Amino acid sequence: MFLPGRAMSCGVALAALSLGLADARQAQAAALIPVFMPQPAQMVLNGQSLALTGLPRIVWSQPPSPLLKRALARFEARLRQAGVSPRRGAGPVLTIRTGRDPNYLTLDAKESYSLDVSSRGIALEADGPAGVLHGLATLLQMLDTREAVPALEQGEVHDAPRFKWRGLMFDVSRHFQSTDTIKRQLDAMELTKLNVMHWHLSDGTGFRVESKRLPRLQEVGGHSRYYTQAQIREIVAYAADRGIRVVPEFDVPGHTLAILTAYPALAARQPVPTVKDWQQDCQVASSNGETTTHCTKHPDLNTPAMDPTNPNVLAFAKVLFAEMAELFPDRYFHTGGDEVVSAQWNDNPQIANYMKVHGYKDAPALQAAFTAEIEKVLAANGKVMMGWDEVSEAPIPKNVVVEAWRGSKWVGTATALGHPVVVSSGYYLDLLNPSATHYAVDPFDTRADGLDPNPPGQAPRPLDNAFTRDPNAPPLSAAQEALVLGGEAPLWTEIVSDEMVDSRLWPRSAALAERYWSSQSVRDIAGLNKRLPGVQNFLETFGLKASDHQARMIARLTPENVAPLTQLVAITVPVRNYAINRLAERKGEDILLSPAAIAAPDSFEANEFNAQAARYAAGDRSLLVPLQQRLVRYIGNDEAFQKLAAPPCVEEVKPVSAQIAALSRAGLDALQGRPLGKSWHDHASMLLTEQDQAFAASADHDASNHMKQPAGGLLIAILPGLKSLIATAR
C-alpha cells in the first residue's frame, strides 16, 4: 500500500494521453487453435474437424434451468466472438444431457462430463450444471479458427477434476479492483475450470464492503473505495452462474488497521496509526532525474491488531460476521488469523496481565483461544470457518479448513490433526515467478515447494517460496491426502494496480488450473510453455484485457514510438520473490507505471527463443537463420531504445536494453561458426556472469531483501538461450 494521491513521476507528464491509443492498435488477434488447459483426464482426437457453419442447433434432454440457459447464451456469444456465423441453428446439432444437482456450488458438486464430437454432431453429457459448464469450456478450447469456416476438433473427452477446491485469491484491500475487472477474472476462471474465488476484503490497508450495521468500516476504513452490498450480490450471482463459489475473508485479529481506524477502541495499542499519519511523515525528493520517497516513520499498515481481552472485540465480530454471513451464501467463511505480531499484545500491560492471570503462556496461546471463539461465532451463523495455517494451533473443530501458506510442511501437520486443507504455499503469484515454477508444485508435496525448472546457470534448486520448508517431512498418508481439498493461488496487490490484474493473474492461473484439475502425472514443462501463448490468446479472445492494458501502459510511457519498449518488455521479466516490493519502497506508486509493472512473469518470446537455441545447440542447424534474425532484431531495438526521449523509469532500463544488445552480438558471433579468441570468450563470460548475478539477486526472499537489484527491476528472460548459443562457440 503506497501513498494515496502521490504524484507519479513516471506518468504524470503523459497523463493527458488518450487511453484509446492502445485500443486503436492495428494488430489483429491471432487465430484460435485447439489448446487444452487444463488437460482432460481422458481425450482421444481423431485428426478430423467438424465445421461450424453457424451456431449449433441445441437439443436438450430435458428443459434447461435458467442457469443453463444463461450458460448456453454465453457459449453462443463466445462462438460469435471467435468468428462463427451468428445464424442460429445453421451449425451442427449439440445435444446436451444433464441431470439436476442439489449440491451445485458446494464441495460435492457433480463436475464430471463427457464430450463426443463427430461428423454426426456434438454430444455433451454431465450429471449436473457444473459438468455442463466445464464441457462447454472444453468445446471452446477445441475451436480452430485458422480457416475461413471455424471448426471443432473431432474426438471423445471424458473428464473430471482431481481436486474439489481450485481457487484464486483476489486481494482488493491493498489495491482496489473494479467490478468489471473482477468479472473478467471470473469469466477466465470459468473457461479454465477454476471454481473458488477467495475474496480478501479487509486488511490493514482498507475495508472494502459496505456494512449497514457498522458503517464507519467503509466510511473511514474503506478510504472511499468499497463495494456496496448490491455490488457484492451482483458479483456473487455472476460467479454462481459460472460455477464459482465466493469465499469472503475478513481478517481478525491481526491485519486490522482499517477496522481499527474506524473503531479505535478495539485496538491493542493506542493511538492507532493511520495512512494519513504515514503520508504526512513522507517527503518526495528528486535527484539526477529520479524521484524517490523518503519517510521518517514507517508505521506498518499490517501490524496493528485487535485486543482479544476486550469483550467489545468479540461483540464487534458477532455483529460483523452475522451481517456478512447473510451477504455471502457460501458455507465457508475465511477469517484470516495470520501474522499476529506478539509485541502488539505483550507490550500492552493490561493484555500481558490478562494472559498471566488466565494462564496463557504466550501471545499464540491467547490467539488460539480467540480463534476458538471466532469459530463459534461463525458456526452460530451456519458457516464453516477457514483460516490461514496459524489457526490449526487453536482448539477448534476438525471441520475448520486450514489454508497452508507458510510452507508445505503445514499441509502435513494440519491434515495429521484431521483438518481439511487448501494449499496456497508454492502458488503465490505476487512472487512473480513464471508459470513453470508454480506448475512444478503439487498440493500433495510436503517436502518442498517445488523446483525451479530452469534457473539460469544453475542446477535445479528447491524453490524458496519466502516461507518455511521442511525437506525431511514425511509424505502424506492416504488418509491425509483425502483431506487435501485442493489449492488456490493468492495474488497480493501491494504492487498490482487494477490495470495490471489481468497480466499478473494470467496465464499463470491457467497453469495452476491444470495443476489442480489434471492428473498428477501431467508435468511437462516444455509442453506447458508451448501452450501458454495459445491459452492467453484464447482468454483474451473472450474478454481478458492483459495485452490491451500492457499496450496502453507502454503508450503512456513512450507515446511517440511504442515499438522499442514493446520489444524490451517482451523478452524481460520482473524481478522475483518480492524484490519488486523492495524497489517500491524507494519509488512509491511510480513502480506501478514502470516497465517492471508492464513486463509479464512469463515471456512467451523468451520461452520460444530459449527452446530454439537449445535445439540449435543440440545440433538442429535449421534454426540458424531464425535465431540470427531474432538477434539482429534485438540489437536494432536497442539502437531505437537508446534514442527514446522518455520519463525516468524508461531511462532507468536503458542499460538493460544495452546488455541485451551486447549479449545478442555475442550470440551472433557464436552462430558464425568461426573460431573466436580468448578475449571474446572472456568478454562473453563476463556478460553472462553479470546476468547470473542479476537473477541471483532475487533468487529467494533473503537475496531480494539484501542484494542490489538490476536496473529498473528487469531480468533478461532470453539468458538461457544466449547461454546455449555462446556455449557452441569455438
C-alpha positions in Angstrom: 0.0 0.0 0.0 1.5 3.3 -1.1 0.7 6.9 -0.6 -2.8 7.9 -1.9 -2.7 10.7 -4.3 1.1 10.9 -4.5 2.4 12.4 -7.8 3.7 9.8 -10.2 6.9 11.0 -11.9 6.9 8.2 -14.5 3.5 9.0 -15.8 2.2 12.4 -14.8 3.7 14.2 -17.8 1.8 11.9 -20.1 -1.5 11.9 -18.1 -3.3 13.6 -20.9 -2.5 10.9 -23.3 -5.7 9.3 -24.6 -6.2 5.8 -23.2 -7.6 4.9 -26.6 -4.1 4.6 -28.1 -3.8 1.0 -27.1 -7.3 0.2 -28.2 -6.5 1.7 -31.6 -3.8 -0.8 -32.4 -4.0 -2.3 -35.8 -2.7 -5.7 -34.8 -5.4 -8.4 -35.1 -5.9 -11.1 -32.6 -4.3 -14.4 -33.5 -6.4 -17.2 -34.7 -7.6 -19.7 -32.1 -6.1 -23.2 -32.3 -7.1 -26.2 -30.2 -5.2 -25.9 -26.9 -6.3 -27.6 -23.7 -5.6 -26.2 -20.3 -6.4 -27.9 -18.0 -5.7 -31.2 -19.9 -8.7 -33.5 -19.7 -8.5 -36.8 -17.8 -9.1 -38.8 -21.0 -9.1 -37.4 -24.5 -8.8 -39.1 -27.9 -8.8 -36.8 -31.0 -9.1 -38.4 -34.5 -7.5 -35.6 -36.5 -10.7 -34.7 -38.2 -12.7 -31.5 -37.7 -16.4 -30.5 -37.6 -17.2 -27.3 -39.5 -19.2 -24.7 -37.6 -21.2 -23.1 -40.5 -23.3 -21.3 -37.9 -24.4 -21.6 -34.3 -25.2 -25.1 -33.3 -28.8 -26.3 -33.1 -29.4 -27.2 -29.4 -31.3 -30.3 -28.3 -31.8 -30.6 -24.5 -32.6 -34.0 -23.0 -34.9 -32.1 -20.6 -35.9 -28.5 -20.2 -32.9 -26.4 -19.2 -32.9 -24.4 -16.0 -32.5 -20.6 -16.2 -28.8 -21.0 -15.2 -28.2 -23.4 -18.1 -30.0 -21.1 -20.5 -27.6 -18.3 -19.5 -24.6 -20.6 -19.8 -25.7 -21.5 -23.4 -26.2 -17.8 -24.2 -22.6 -17.1 -23.1 -21.3 -20.1 -25.1 -23.1 -18.8 -28.2 -21.8 -15.3 -27.7 -18.3 -16.6 -27.4 -18.7 -18.6 -30.6 -19.7 -15.4 -32.3 -16.6 -13.6 -30.8 -14.5 -16.3 -32.4 -15.9 -15.7 -35.8 -18.7 -18.3 -36.0 -21.6 -17.2 -38.1 -24.5 -15.8 -35.9 -27.0 -17.8 -38.0 -28.8 -19.8 -35.2 -29.3 -23.5 -36.0 -27.1 -23.4 -39.1 -24.4 -25.4 -37.5 -24.3 -29.0 -36.3 -26.6 -30.4 -33.6 -25.4 -30.0 -30.0 -27.2 -32.5 -27.7 -27.0 -31.8 -24.0 -28.0 -34.4 -21.5 -27.8 -33.5 -17.8 -29.4 -34.1 -14.5 -30.2 -31.8 -11.6 -27.6 -31.4 -8.9 -28.7 -30.2 -5.5 -25.0 -29.9 -4.5 -24.2 -27.3 -7.2 -21.8 -24.7 -5.7 -20.7 -27.0 -2.9 -17.7 -29.2 -2.5 -19.8 -32.1 -3.5 -20.9 -30.6 -6.9 -21.0 -33.1 -9.8 -18.3 -31.7 -12.1 -17.6 -34.6 -14.5 -18.7 -34.5 -18.1 -18.2 -36.4 -21.4 -18.0 -35.0 -25.0 -18.3 -36.7 -28.3 -17.6 -34.5 -31.4 -18.0 -36.3 -34.7 -19.4 -35.8 -38.2 -22.8 -36.6 -36.7 -22.7 -33.6 -34.3 -21.8 -32.9 -30.7 -23.0 -34.7 -27.6 -22.4 -33.4 -24.1 -23.3 -35.4 -21.1 -23.0 -34.3 -17.5 -24.5 -35.2 -14.1 -25.2 -31.6 -13.2 -24.8 -27.9 -14.2 -21.1 -27.7 -13.3 -20.3 -30.5 -15.7 -22.2 -28.7 -18.5 -20.2 -25.5 -17.8 -16.9 -27.5 -18.0 -18.0 -29.3 -21.1 -18.8 -26.0 -22.9 -15.5 -24.6 -21.9 -13.7 -27.6 -23.4 -15.7 -27.3 -26.6 -14.4 -23.7 -26.9 -10.8 -25.0 -26.4 -11.4 -27.4 -29.3 -12.1 -24.4 -31.6 -9.9 -23.9 -34.7 -10.4 -20.6 -36.5 -7.5 -20.7 -38.9 -9.6 -21.5 -41.9 -12.4 -19.5 -43.4 -15.0 -21.5 -41.5 -14.3 -22.2 -37.8 -14.3 -25.8 -36.9 -14.1 -28.1 -33.8 -11.6 -30.9 -33.4 -13.3 -34.3 -33.5 -12.9 -36.8 -30.7 -14.0 -38.0 -27.3 -13.4 -36.5 -23.9 -14.2 -38.0 -20.5 -13.2 -35.6 -17.8 -13.4 -34.9 -14.1 -11.3 -32.8 -11.7 -8.6 -34.2 -9.4 -9.3 -31.7 -6.7 -12.6 -30.2 -5.5 -11.2 -26.8 -4.5 -9.5 -24.9 -7.3 -9.2 -21.3 -6.4 -7.8 -17.8 -6.9 -7.5 -15.2 -4.1 -8.2 -11.6 -5.0 -6.7 -9.1 -2.6 -8.8 -5.9 -3.1 -7.7 -4.3 0.2 -4.2 -3.1 -0.9 -5.3 -2.0 -4.3 -9.0 -1.9 -5.1 -10.3 -3.7 -8.1 -13.3 -2.6 -10.1 -16.3 -4.9 -10.6 -15.5 -5.0 -14.3 -12.0 -6.3 -13.5 -13.4 -8.9 -11.2 -15.9 -10.1 -13.7 -13.2 -10.5 -16.3 -11.3 -12.8 -14.0 -14.5 -14.8 -13.2 -15.0 -15.3 -17.0 -11.4 -16.6 -17.3 -11.9 -18.8 -14.3 -15.0 -20.4 -15.9 -13.0 -21.0 -19.1 -10.2 -22.8 -17.2 -12.5 -24.6 -14.7 -11.4 -22.8 -11.6 -14.2 -22.9 -9.1 -13.4 -20.8 -6.0 -13.0 -17.0 -5.7 -11.4 -16.3 -2.3 -12.1 -12.6 -1.8 -9.7 -10.9 0.6 -11.9 -8.0 1.5 -10.3 -6.4 4.6 -6.7 -5.8 5.7 -4.7 -3.1 7.2 -4.9 -1.0 4.1 -8.7 -1.0 3.5 -12.1 -2.5 4.4 -13.9 -2.9 1.1 -17.5 -3.9 1.9 -20.4 -1.8 2.8 -21.7 -2.6 6.3 -25.1 -1.2 7.2 -24.7 -2.1 10.9 -21.1 -0.8 11.2 -21.0 2.0 8.6 -17.7 3.5 9.8 -16.0 0.4 8.4 -16.5 1.7 4.8 -16.8 5.4 5.6 -13.5 5.6 7.4 -11.7 2.2 6.8 -12.7 2.0 3.2 -10.7 5.1 2.1 -13.5 5.9 -0.4 -13.1 2.6 -2.2 -15.5 -0.2 -1.3 -18.3 -2.4 -2.8 -21.9 -1.7 -2.0 -23.9 -4.6 -0.8 -25.7 -4.5 -4.1 -22.4 -4.9 -5.9 -21.4 -7.8 -3.7 -24.6 -9.6 -4.5 -24.0 -8.9 -8.2 -20.6 -10.4 -8.1 -21.7 -13.4 -6.1 -24.5 -14.1 -8.6 -22.2 -13.5 -11.6 -19.8 -16.1 -10.1 -22.5 -18.6 -9.3 -23.7 -18.5 -12.9 -20.2 -19.6 -13.8 -19.9 -22.4 -11.3 -17.7 -20.4 -9.0 -18.1 -20.2 -5.2 -17.2 -16.9 -3.5 -15.5 -17.3 -0.1 -15.1 -14.0 1.7 -12.2 -13.2 4.0 -12.4 -10.7 6.9 -9.1 -10.9 8.7 -9.0 -10.9 12.5 -7.4 -10.3 15.0 -4.4 -9.1 13.0 -4.2 -7.2 9.7 -7.0 -4.9 11.1 -5.7 -1.4 10.8 -8.6 -0.4 8.5 -11.1 -1.7 11.1 -9.2 -0.1 14.0 -9.1 3.2 12.2 -12.9 3.1 12.1 -13.3 1.7 15.6 -10.1 2.6 17.5 -11.4 1.4 20.9 -10.9 -2.2 19.7 -7.1 -1.8 19.2 -4.4 -3.4 21.3 -2.3 -0.3 21.1 -3.2 3.4 21.2 -3.1 5.6 19.4 -4.0 3.8 16.2 -1.7 4.8 13.3 -3.3 5.8 10.0 -2.4 6.0 6.4 -2.7 9.8 6.8 -0.1 9.7 9.6 2.3 7.8 7.3 1.7 10.1 4.4 2.5 13.2 6.5 5.8 11.7 7.5 7.0 11.2 3.9 8.6 13.6 1.5 9.3 13.4 -2.2 12.8 14.2 -3.3 14.4 14.4 -6.8 18.0 13.6 -7.7 19.6 13.1 -11.1 16.2 13.0 -12.7 14.8 10.3 -10.4 12.0 10.9 -7.9 12.1 9.0 -4.6 10.0 8.9 -1.5 11.7 9.2 2.0 9.7 8.5 5.2 10.9 9.4 8.6 8.5 6.9 10.3 7.0 3.7 8.9 4.0 2.5 10.9 3.4 -0.9 9.4 0.0 -0.9 8.0 -0.3 -4.7 8.5 0.8 -4.8 12.2 -2.0 -3.2 14.3 -4.1 -5.9 16.0 -7.3 -6.1 18.0 -7.3 -6.5 21.7 -8.7 -10.0 22.3 -9.1 -9.4 26.0 -11.6 -6.6 25.3 -15.2 -8.0 25.3 -16.2 -5.4 22.8 -14.0 -7.1 20.2 -15.9 -10.3 20.2 -19.2 -8.4 20.3 -18.0 -6.5 17.2 -17.1 -9.7 15.5 -20.5 -11.1 16.2 -22.2 -8.1 14.6 -19.9 -8.0 11.6 -19.9 -11.7 10.8 -23.7 -12.1 11.2 -24.2 -9.3 8.6 -21.6 -10.6 6.2 -22.8 -14.2 6.6 -26.1 -13.1 5.1 -24.4 -11.3 2.2 -22.2 -14.3 1.2 -24.1 -17.5 0.8 -21.2 -20.0 0.6 -20.8 -22.4 3.5 -17.2 -21.4 4.1 -16.0 -18.1 5.6 -12.4 -17.1 5.9 -11.3 -15.2 9.0 -7.6 -14.8 8.3 -5.8 -15.3 11.6 -2.3 -14.9 10.2 0.8 -12.9 11.2 -0.3 -11.5 14.5 2.7 -9.7 15.9 3.2 -10.8 19.5 4.5 -7.5 20.6 1.1 -6.0 19.9 -0.2 -7.9 23.0 3.0 -8.5 25.0 3.8 -4.8 25.2 0.4 -3.8 26.4 0.5 -4.1 30.3 -3.2 -4.9 30.5 -3.1 -7.6 27.9 0.1 -9.1 29.4 -1.5 -9.2 32.9 -4.6 -10.8 31.4 -2.5 -13.6 29.9 -0.7 -14.1 33.2 -3.9 -14.3 35.2 -5.7 -16.6 32.8 -2.8 -18.9 32.2 -1.9 -18.1 28.6 1.8 -18.8 28.3 2.3 -16.5 25.3 0.6 -14.5 22.6 -0.1 -17.5 20.3 -1.9 -19.2 23.1 -4.1 -16.2 23.6 -4.7 -16.1 19.8 -5.7 -19.8 19.9 -8.4 -19.1 22.5 -9.7 -16.1 20.4 -9.7 -18.2 17.3 -11.9 -20.8 19.1 -14.4 -18.1 20.0 -14.5 -16.8 16.4 -15.2 -20.3 15.2 -18.2 -20.5 17.5 -19.5 -17.1 16.2 -19.3 -18.4 12.6 -20.9 -21.8 13.5 -23.8 -19.9 15.1 -24.3 -18.3 11.7 -24.2 -21.6 9.8 -20.7 -21.1 8.5 -17.6 -23.3 8.5 -14.5 -21.4 9.5 -11.5 -21.2 7.2 -8.2 -19.6 8.2 -4.5 -19.4 7.4 -2.4 -22.2 8.8 -1.9 -20.4 12.2 -5.5 -21.3 13.1 -4.5 -25.0 13.2 -2.8 -24.3 16.5 -6.1 -23.5 18.1 -8.6 -25.9 19.9 -11.1 -25.8 17.0 -13.3 -28.5 15.4 -11.8 -30.7 12.8 -14.1 -29.4 10.0 -12.3 -26.0 10.1 -10.4 -25.6 6.8 -6.7 -24.7 7.1 -5.1 -22.8 4.3 -1.4 -23.8 4.3 0.6 -20.8 3.3 3.8 -20.6 5.3 5.3 -23.7 3.8 4.4 -27.2 2.5 5.0 -28.8 5.9 1.8 -27.3 7.2 -0.1 -29.5 4.7 1.2 -32.5 6.7 0.7 -31.0 10.2 -2.8 -29.8 9.5 -4.0 -33.0 7.9 -2.4 -35.0 10.7 -4.7 -33.1 13.0 -7.7 -34.1 10.9 -8.3 -30.7 9.2 -9.3 -30.3 5.6 -6.5 -28.3 3.8 -6.3 -25.9 0.9 -2.8 -25.4 -0.3 -1.5 -22.0 -1.3 2.2 -22.5 -0.4 4.1 -22.6 -3.7 1.3 -20.7 -5.5 1.8 -17.1 -4.5 1.5 -15.2 -7.8 2.8 -12.0 -6.4 6.3 -13.6 -6.1 6.4 -13.1 -9.9 7.8 -16.5 -10.7 6.9 -17.9 -14.1 4.2 -20.5 -14.7 6.6 -23.3 -14.8 7.8 -22.7 -11.2 4.3 -22.8 -9.7 3.3 -25.7 -12.0 6.1 -27.9 -10.5 4.5 -27.7 -7.1 1.9 -30.4 -6.3 -0.6 -30.0 -3.5 0.4 -33.3 -2.0 4.1 -32.3 -1.7 5.0 -31.9 1.9 8.8 -31.8 1.5 9.4 -28.8 -0.7 7.6 -26.1 -2.6 8.8 -27.3 -5.9 11.8 -26.9 -8.2 12.8 -24.0 -10.3 12.9 -25.9 -13.7 15.4 -23.7 -15.4 17.4 -21.4 -13.1 19.9 -19.6 -15.3 23.4 -21.1 -14.9 22.5 -23.4 -12.0 21.3 -26.9 -11.3 17.6 -27.1 -10.3 17.3 -25.9 -6.7 14.4 -26.0 -4.2 12.1 -23.1 -4.7 12.2 -20.7 -1.8 8.6 -19.5 -1.5 9.7 -17.0 1.0 8.3 -19.3 3.6 9.5 -22.2 5.7 10.2 -25.5 4.0 10.9 -28.9 5.6 12.7 -31.2 3.2 12.6 -34.0 5.8 8.8 -34.0 6.2 7.2 -37.4 5.6 4.9 -37.9 2.7 1.2 -37.8 3.2 -0.7 -40.9 4.1 -3.8 -41.9 2.1 -6.0 -40.6 4.8 -4.1 -37.3 4.8 -4.3 -37.0 1.0 -8.1 -37.4 1.3 -8.2 -34.2 3.4 -6.4 -32.1 0.8 -9.3 -30.3 -0.8 -7.1 -28.7 -3.5 -5.2 -25.5 -3.9 -5.6 -21.8 -4.6 -3.3 -19.1 -5.9 -3.1 -15.8 -3.9 -2.3 -12.5 -5.7 -1.4 -9.9 -3.0 -1.7 -6.5 -4.6 0.9 -4.2 -2.9 2.4 -3.9 -6.4 -0.6 -4.6 -8.6 -2.9 -1.8 -9.8 -6.4 -2.5 -11.3 -4.8 -2.1 -14.7 -2.2 -4.8 -14.0 -4.6 -7.5 -12.6 -5.2 -9.4 -15.9 -1.5 -9.8 -16.7 -0.5 -10.7 -13.1 -3.1 -13.4 -12.9 -3.0 -14.9 -16.4 -1.8 -17.2 -17.9 -0.2 -18.4 -14.7 -3.6 -19.0 -13.2 -4.4 -21.3 -16.2 -1.3 -23.3 -15.5 -2.4 -23.7 -11.9 -5.9 -24.6 -13.0 -4.3 -27.6 -14.7 -2.3 -28.5 -11.6 -5.5 -28.6 -9.6 -7.6 -30.3 -12.3 -5.4 -32.7 -14.2 -3.6 -35.8 -13.3 -0.5 -35.5 -11.1 1.4 -37.1 -14.0 0.7 -34.1 -16.2 4.0 -32.2 -15.6 5.7 -31.5 -18.9 7.2 -28.0 -18.5 8.2 -27.7 -22.2 4.6 -28.7 -23.2 3.2 -26.1 -20.8 5.4 -23.3 -22.2 4.3 -24.2 -25.7 0.6 -23.9 -24.8 0.8 -20.7 -22.7 0.6 -18.3 -25.7 -2.4 -20.1 -27.2 -4.2 -20.2 -23.8 -3.6 -16.5 -23.3 -4.9 -15.7 -26.8 -7.9 -17.9 -26.1 -8.7 -16.0 -22.8 -8.2 -12.6 -24.5 -10.5 -13.5 -27.4 -13.2 -14.0 -24.8 -12.7 -10.9 -22.8 -9.3 -10.8 -20.9 -7.5 -7.5 -21.4 -3.9 -8.2 -20.4 -2.4 -7.3 -23.8 -4.6 -4.2 -24.2 -3.7 -2.9 -20.8 0.0 -3.6 -21.4 -0.1 -1.8 -24.7 -1.9 1.1 -23.0 0.8 1.3 -20.3 3.5 1.3 -22.9 1.8 4.0 -25.0 1.6 6.2 -21.9 5.3 6.0 -21.3 6.6 6.2 -24.9 3.7 7.7 -27.0 5.9 8.7 -29.9 7.3 5.3 -30.5 5.9 2.3 -28.7 8.0 -0.4 -30.6 11.2 -0.3 -28.6 9.6 -0.6 -25.2 7.2 -3.2 -26.5 10.1 -5.4 -27.7 12.1 -4.9 -24.4 9.3 -6.0 -22.1 8.6 -8.9 -24.4 11.9 -10.5 -23.6 12.4 -9.4 -20.0 10.6 -10.3 -16.8 10.2 -8.5 -13.5 12.5 -9.4 -10.5 11.1 -12.1 -8.3 10.5 -13.1 -4.7 9.3 -9.7 -3.5 12.3 -7.8 -4.9 9.9 -5.5 -6.6 8.4 -4.7 -3.2 11.8 -3.6 -2.0 12.1 -1.4 -5.1 8.7 0.1 -4.4 9.8 1.3 -1.0 12.1 3.7 -2.9 9.9 4.5 -5.8 6.4 4.6 -4.2 3.4 4.2 -6.5 5.6 5.1 -9.5 6.5 1.4 -9.6 3.0 0.7 -10.9 3.7 2.7 -14.1 7.2 1.3 -14.8 8.5 -1.3 -17.3 8.8 -3.8 -14.4 5.0 -3.4 -14.0 4.4 -3.9 -17.7 6.7 -7.0 -18.2 4.9 -10.2 -17.5 6.4 -13.0 -15.4 6.0 -15.4 -18.4 7.9 -14.3 -21.5 6.4 -16.2 -24.4 9.0 -14.9 -26.8 11.9 -15.8 -24.5 10.5 -19.3 -24.0 10.4 -19.8 -27.8 13.9 -18.3 -28.3 15.3 -20.4 -25.4 13.8 -23.6 -26.8 15.1 -22.9 -30.4 18.6 -22.1 -29.0 18.7 -25.3 -27.1 17.7 -27.3 -30.2 20.3 -25.5 -32.2 23.0 -26.3 -29.6 21.9 -29.9 -29.7 22.5 -30.0 -33.5 19.4 -28.6 -35.3 21.1 -26.3 -37.7 17.8 -25.5 -39.5 17.3 -22.9 -36.7 20.4 -20.9 -37.7 18.6 -18.2 -39.8 15.6 -17.7 -37.4 18.0 -17.3 -34.5 20.1 -14.8 -36.4 17.1 -12.8 -37.3 16.0 -12.6 -33.7 19.4 -11.4 -32.5 19.7 -8.8 -35.2 16.2 -7.5 -34.2 17.3 -7.3 -30.6 20.4 -5.3 -31.5 18.4 -3.0 -33.7 15.8 -2.5 -31.0 18.5 -1.2 -28.6 19.6 1.4 -31.1 16.0 2.7 -31.2 15.5 2.4 -27.4 18.6 4.5 -26.6 17.2 7.3 -28.8 13.9 7.5 -26.9 13.2 10.7 -25.0 11.4 9.1 -22.1 10.5 9.5 -18.5 12.9 8.4 -15.8 11.6 4.9 -15.4 12.3 4.2 -19.1 15.7 5.9 -18.9 16.4 3.6 -15.9 16.1 0.4 -18.1 18.2 1.6 -21.0 21.2 -0.3 -19.5 19.1 -3.5 -19.7 18.5 -2.9 -23.4 22.2 -2.3 -23.9 23.0 -5.5 -22.1 20.6 -7.4 -24.3 22.3 -5.9 -27.4 25.7 -6.9 -26.2 24.6 -10.4 -25.4 22.9 -10.7 -28.8 26.1 -9.6 -30.6 27.9 -12.4 -28.7 25.2 -14.8 -29.8 25.6 -13.8 -33.4 29.3 -14.2 -33.2 28.8 -17.8 -31.9 26.4 -18.6 -34.7 29.0 -17.7 -37.3 30.9 -20.9 -36.6 34.3 -19.4 -36.9 37.0 -19.7 -34.2 36.8 -17.0 -31.6 39.8 -15.8 -29.4 40.3 -15.8 -25.7 39.4 -12.2 -25.3 36.0 -12.9 -26.9 35.3 -15.8 -24.6 36.4 -13.7 -21.6 34.0 -10.9 -22.6 31.1 -13.3 -23.2 31.7 -14.9 -19.9 31.7 -11.5 -18.2 28.4 -10.6 -19.8 26.8 -13.9 -18.7 28.1 -13.7 -15.2 26.7 -10.2 -14.9 23.2 -11.6 -15.7 23.6 -14.6 -13.4 24.2 -12.1 -10.6 21.1 -10.2 -11.6 19.0 -13.4 -11.4 20.7 -14.4 -8.1 19.7 -11.1 -6.6 16.0 -12.2 -6.5 16.5 -15.9 -6.4 14.9 -16.1 -3.0 13.4 -13.9 -0.3 16.7 -13.3 1.5 18.5 -12.3 -1.6 15.6 -10.0 -2.6 15.9 -8.3 0.8 19.6 -7.7 0.8 21.1 -7.7 -2.8 21.2 -4.9 -5.3 18.6 -5.4 -8.0 19.2 -5.0 -11.8 18.3 -1.7 -13.5 14.6 -0.9 -13.3 13.8 -4.3 -11.8 14.0 -6.2 -15.1 15.7 -9.6 -15.8 16.7 -10.7 -19.3 14.5 -13.7 -20.0 16.4 -14.8 -23.1 19.5 -15.5 -21.0 19.2 -19.4 -21.1 19.1 -19.3 -24.9 22.0 -16.9 -25.2 24.0 -19.2 -22.9 23.2 -22.2 -25.2 24.4 -20.3 -28.2 27.6 -18.9 -26.6 28.4 -22.4 -25.4 28.6 -23.6 -29.0 31.4 -21.1 -29.9 34.8 -22.5 -30.6 
